Amino acid sequence: MSDPTEVTTRRLSTAGQLDLVHRVGAGLLGLGLAVFGVLGFVDRLEFFSTEGDPVLGLPSNGLLSTISIVTAVVLVLAAARGGRLASTVMIVVGVLFLISAFANLAVLDTEYNLLAFRLPNVFFSIAAGLLLLLLGAYGRISAGLPEDNPYRVERYGDEPAANDLEGPYTRTAEEIATDQEMAAAERAVAQHAATPEQAERVADMARFRTHEDRRRAWMRHS
């Protein structure tokens, strides 16, 4: 049987690592887009030009520069707020990048090419979209998340090993809600965003071995 204290420690460590990956990924990609957008304004590109002028090797216009800066701000703000939000935002923005790539591919060399896309822009959007999706989903979206992954606890609950309890293990609605609160508190501690009460509860329940004891320790503070 896994030592619950050890599992909690590993889970906090993993949550901190995932938080760092998501925040750094969103921040760096946001800064890259910001540079692209700012250079477009520096060059005073025509806002609705369908031809565009090269910026860092990619055709661009004023509208594309504006969208790039807005997207950059969203990514950087998400990174500043926390890894979970950064992960979600990267997934959403990644999907939008892929949609943009294929939508603009359909209007190349037409009057509807409002973002001045060319094939290099399409390839960049696909690559950036896939990278955003990969970083956003890293450690979060998988069918086989490890025991120490905080998103596994959120998805399936913090279920104890089979030999922690006698007989079949069935959780009540109250126990499920409590397990979710415990998992959220552990994640908040790892992200340095926990309230004093959450930090105290996590430290208290980490002293116990069985899941039931840890849950009772948590509920003592209710």
PELINQUI-V387894 format. One record per pair of residues at least 12 apart in sequence whose C-alpha atoms are under 7 Angstrom apart, sorted by the first residue. I is the first residue (numbers start at 1). GAP is how many residues later the second one is. D is the distance in whole Angstrom. If there is no record, write none. Layout:
i:I gap:GAP d:D
i:I gap:GAP d:D
This chain:
i:1 gap:160 d:6
i:3 gap:206 d:6
i:4 gap:204 d:7
i:4 gap:205 d:5
i:4 gap:206 d:6
i:4 gap:207 d:7
i:5 gap:201 d:5
i:5 gap:202 d:6
i:5 gap:203 d:7
i:5 gap:204 d:6
i:7 gap:141 d:6
i:8 gap:198 d:7
i:10 gap:138 d:6
i:11 gap:137 d:4
i:11 gap:138 d:6
i:11 gap:139 d:6
i:12 gap:174 d:6
i:12 gap:175 d:7
i:12 gap:178 d:5
i:13 gap:177 d:7
i:14 gap:134 d:7
i:14 gap:135 d:6
i:15 gap:134 d:7
i:15 gap:135 d:6
i:15 gap:172 d:6
i:15 gap:175 d:6
i:16 gap:174 d:5
i:16 gap:175 d:6
i:18 gap:121 d:7
i:19 gap:63 d:7
i:19 gap:64 d:4
i:19 gap:65 d:7
i:19 gap:172 d:7
i:20 gap:63 d:7
i:22 gap:61 d:5
i:22 gap:64 d:6
i:22 gap:65 d:5
i:22 gap:113 d:6
i:22 gap:114 d:6
i:23 gap:56 d:4
i:23 gap:59 d:6
i:23 gap:60 d:5
i:23 gap:63 d:6
i:24 gap:55 d:7
i:25 gap:110 d:7
i:26 gap:49 d:5
i:26 gap:50 d:6
i:26 gap:53 d:6
i:26 gap:60 d:6
i:26 gap:64 d:7
i:27 gap:48 d:6
i:27 gap:49 d:5
i:27 gap:52 d:6
i:30 gap:42 d:4
i:30 gap:43 d:7
i:30 gap:45 d:5
i:30 gap:46 d:6
i:31 gap:41 d:6
i:33 gap:35 d:5
i:33 gap:36 d:6
i:33 gap:39 d:5
i:34 gap:34 d:6
i:34 gap:35 d:5
i:34 gap:38 d:5
i:36 gap:19 d:7
i:36 gap:29 d:7
i:37 gap:28 d:4
i:37 gap:29 d:6
i:37 gap:31 d:5
i:37 gap:32 d:5
i:38 gap:27 d:7
i:39 gap:16 d:7
i:40 gap:15 d:6
i:40 gap:20 d:7
i:40 gap:21 d:7
i:40 gap:22 d:7
i:40 gap:25 d:6
i:41 gap:21 d:7
i:41 gap:24 d:7
i:45 gap:16 d:5
i:45 gap:17 d:5
i:46 gap:15 d:6
i:46 gap:16 d:5
i:47 gap:14 d:5
i:47 gap:15 d:4
i:47 gap:16 d:5
i:48 gap:13 d:7
i:48 gap:14 d:7
i:48 gap:15 d:6
i:48 gap:66 d:6
i:49 gap:12 d:6
i:49 gap:65 d:7
i:49 gap:67 d:6
i:50 gap:61 d:7
i:50 gap:63 d:5
i:50 gap:64 d:5
i:50 gap:65 d:7
i:50 gap:66 d:4
i:51 gap:65 d:5
i:52 gap:64 d:5
i:58 gap:62 d:6
i:58 gap:63 d:6
i:59 gap:57 d:6
i:59 gap:58 d:6
i:59 gap:59 d:7
i:60 gap:55 d:7
i:60 gap:56 d:6
i:61 gap:54 d:6
i:61 gap:55 d:6
i:63 gap:52 d:6
i:64 gap:51 d:5
i:75 gap:14 d:7
i:87 gap:49 d:4
i:87 gap:50 d:7
i:88 gap:48 d:6
i:90 gap:42 d:5
i:90 gap:43 d:6
i:90 gap:46 d:5
i:91 gap:41 d:6
i:91 gap:42 d:5
i:91 gap:45 d:5
i:91 gap:46 d:7
i:94 gap:35 d:4
i:94 gap:36 d:6
i:94 gap:38 d:5
i:94 gap:39 d:5
i:95 gap:34 d:6
i:97 gap:28 d:5
i:97 gap:29 d:7
i:97 gap:32 d:5
i:98 gap:27 d:6
i:98 gap:28 d:5
i:98 gap:31 d:5
i:101 gap:21 d:5
i:101 gap:24 d:5
i:101 gap:25 d:6
i:104 gap:13 d:7
i:105 gap:17 d:7
i:150 gap:33 d:7
i:150 gap:37 d:6
i:153 gap:30 d:6
i:154 gap:26 d:6
i:154 gap:29 d:6
i:157 gap:19 d:7
i:157 gap:22 d:6
i:157 gap:23 d:6
i:158 gap:21 d:6
i:160 gap:51 d:5
i:164 gap:46 d:6
i:185 gap:13 d:5
i:185 gap:17 d:7
i:186 gap:16 d:6
i:201 gap:17 d:6
i:204 gap:13 d:7
i:205 gap:12 d:5
i:205 gap:13 d:6
